[in-house]
Amino acid sequence: MEESPVLISRDQRGIVTATLNRPRFGNAYNGALLEALIEGLRALAPDPTVRALVIRGNGKHFQAGADLNWLAEAAEYPPDRAYEASMGTVTAMQLLNEFPKPTFALVRGACFGGGAGMVCCVDVALATPDAHFGLTEVRVGVSPSPISTHMVNAIGLRHTRRYALTGERFDAAEALRINLVHEVVAEDAIEARLAHILDETMLSGPTAMANTKDSFLGANGLKLDARQMSQLGHESRTQRGSAEGREGLAAFREKRRPAWYQPPTSG
C-alpha cells in the first residue's frame, strides 16, 4: 500500500508532527497531499489532547511548492474542478494559519511557493543555514493568491511585493532578516533548539494559548471568511488556466525561457 503523503505522529505529551512525505519530489504538494493535510488539520484542531503541531519535510527538503506536473494537469481541468484544486491550497493554508494550538515549522533545504506560505502560517519557524527560499509562482506564470494574505501578514507588504513579483530566491539569512523565519540554527543543533522551545511552550496553558492566538488573528482582521477564500481560489484558478500560465508551466517542463522573457540588449 502506498504511504500517505502526510505522516502524522504524536508523542506522549500531545506534540503532533506532520511530516510532508513526497521526498522524491521535494515534498511538492499535489491534490493528494493537500487533501491529507486538510484532513489531518481538521481532525487535530478540536482534539484536546493535542498540545502543539510541528510541520517538517521528509528527506532533504522542507517543501518545494506546488508539483508543477500537477499544476499543468490542473490547468486543463474544467472550471469547477480547477476551482476546487485552487481551493485545496487556500483551505490548507487557512486551516494552518488558524489552527488553535501553537504551530512550528522546521525548515531544511528548499522552501518555495506554498512551502514559504506554510512558514508564514505557523507561529514559530526555525531554519537551518542551508535552507533556501523563494516566492516563485510568477516565474511559471501563475499567481501566489492562495498564500498572498499570509505572506503580507508575516513579512509585510514591502517584502512581499519584492519577492512575490521578482521570484528571486534567497537564503536563510535573508529569510531571518525579513521575518519569514524566527531563528536560523545549525543543523546539529536545530532539533535540540526545537525541543527546547516546545518544552517552554508546554508551560503555557492550552486554553490561554488558543484564546490568545484567536484574539491576535480575529481582532486584527487576519481570519479569512468564505468570500475572501473564494476570491483567492478564483484568482489562482484563472491565472493558472490562462495562456500565460500554460506557457510558463510548459517552459519549466521543457527547461527553456518563457515566451515573455526578453534578454538584456547590448550596446
N, C-alpha and C positions, 0 to 999 in steps of 0.2 A: 504494500500500500504506500502511496506517495505521501511524504511527510508534509505536514501543514506549512504554509508559507509564513505563519507566525506561531512561534512556540511559546506557550505560556507556562511558567513555573512559579512556585512561591516557596518562601522559606517558612520556618515555624513562627516567625514574628508577624507574618502577613505582608511581607515585602514581595511584590509580584514583579517578575521580569518578563517582558515581552521581547522576544528575540526575533527580529526580521530575518527570514530564513530562505533567501534565494541567493546564496553566496556565489553561485556560478554567474549571476547577473549583477553582482554588486549590490544585491538586495533591492534592485529596482522594483518598483511596485507595478503590478498589473491588477486586473479586476479581482482575481482570487486573493491576492494579498490584502487589498483594501477591504474586501468582504470579511476576511478573517480578523483584521484589525478592528473593524467596526463591531463585529460580533463580540470580540473579546472586551472592548471598552464598554459596551452596553451591559455585558454580564458583570463586569468587575465594579462598575461605578456604584451600584447600590449595595454591594456586599460589605457589611460592617466589619468583616474580618480582614479586609484589605486595608493596609495602612499606608502603602506607597507603591508607586509604579515606576519601574526603570525600563527604558527602551534602549536596546542596543542592536547591533547587527551581527549576524553570524559570518565569520571569516574576516577578511582584511578590511572591509569597508562598512561604514555605518549604513548609508542609504544613498544610492546614486540617482535618485529622482525617479521619473516615470520610465518604464520599459518602453523604449521607442518603437519596438515592433508592435506592442500593444496599442500605443498611440496611433500608429499608422493604420492598424486594423480598426480602431475606434473612429478614425476619420471617415471611414466608409460605412459606418453604421447608419441606419435610418435615424431621423431626428430624435425620436423618442428614446431610442436605445443609446444614442450618442449623449443625450442629456443625462440619462441615468449613469453613464460612465463618468461624466464630469461630476455629478453629484456624489459619487463614491468618494472622490478626493475631498470635496467640500465637507462632506459629513465626517469623514475620518479626522480631519483637522479640527472641526468644531468640537467633536467629542473629546479629543485630546486636550484642546485648549480649556474646555470647561469641566474636565474630569475633577471630581470633588476631593480627590486625595492629592498629596504632593507628587509631582512627576519629575523624572530625571531622565536626561539623555547622556549616554556615554559614546562619544564620537571618535572613531578612528577612521583613517583613510578618507574615501570620497564621501562628500555630503553635498549633494547637488539638488536643485529644484525642490521637489517635495520633501527631500531629506532635510534641507535647510528650513522648510516650512515646519516640519516636526520639531526641530530645535527651537523655533520661535514660539511653539505652543507649550513647551514644558516650563516648569518652574525653575529648574536648575540644570544647566548644561555644562558638562565637562568635556574637554577635548585633549587629545594627545598632540604633541608638536607636529606629527606627520599628517594631521587632518587637513584636508583642503576642501574649499567651499566654492559654491557658485550658484547664482540665481540665473540659470542658463536657458530657460524656456524660450526666450526670444531668439536665441541662436538657431533654433529649428522652426521658427515661425509660429510658435504657439505662445499663449499668454499664461502668466502665473496667477490668474484670477483666483483659483481655489485657496491660495496661500497669501494673497495680497494683503488682506486686512491684518493678518497675524504678523507679516513682515513689518508693516508700518508700526504696529503696536510694540514690537520687540526692539527694533533697531532704529525706528524713527523714519519719517518721510524722506529726510535728506539722504541717508544712506540707501534706503530702498530705491529711490529714484536713480541713484548712480548704478547700483549693481543689478537691479532688475531690468534696466534699459541697456546697459553695455554688455551684460552677460559675462563680464570679467570673472576669472577665477581668482581666489585669494586664499592666503594661508591662515593658519591658526592664530598667529599674532594679530592679523588684521581682524579676524573674527572676534577676538577679545577686545580690540580697540573699539569696534562698532557695537559692542554689547550683544553680539549674537551668541557668544558663549560667556560663561561666568569665570571660568578658570582654564588655563592650559597647564596640564600636568604631565610629567614624564611618564612614558609607557610603563616603566617598572614601579611607578608609584600611584597610578591612577585608580587601580582597584581599591587600594587602601584608602585613598582620599574619598572615593565614593562611599566606602563602608563607613568612614568617619562621619560624613555628612548625613548619611542615612541614620546612624546611631543618634546624632544630635536631633534629627527630626523626630525620632521615636519618643523624645522627651516632651513633644508638643501634643496637646490634647487633640484627638481626631476631629471632634465636632467643632472645636475652635478653629482648627485649620480649614475645615470645609467652609465654615461661615466667613472666615477671613478672605479666602480665595473668592468665594461667591460675591462678597461685597466689593473686592477690588475690581472684578470684571463687571458686575452689574451697575455699580454706582458710576463707573466711568464709561458706560456705553460700549463695553467690549464684548458683549454677548451677541451672537448673530441670531436674528429672527428668521422665520421661514422665507419672508420676502427677500431678505438680503442673501440668504443661501441660494435661493432660486436664481437670483440675478447673477451671482458668481458662476453658478453652473451653466447658465445660458451663455455667458461671455466666453467661458472656456470652450464649450462645445462649438460655438460659432466660429471662433478663430481656428480651432483645430481642424474643422472641416472645410476651411476656406482654401482657395487656390494657393495662397501663400503658405498656409500650414502644411498642405500636401507637398509643396516644393521643398520646404525646409526639412521635413522628415525624409523625403526621397534623397536629398543632398547628403544628409547624415549617413543614411544606409549605403549610399554609393561613394562615400568618402570624397566628396567634392565640395567646392564652394557653392552656396546657394545662388540662384539667378540674380538676386538683388544685390549681391556683393559687387562693389566697384573698387579695384585696386588703386592705390595712390598713383598719381601721374608724376612722371619725372620732368625735370627742366622747368 
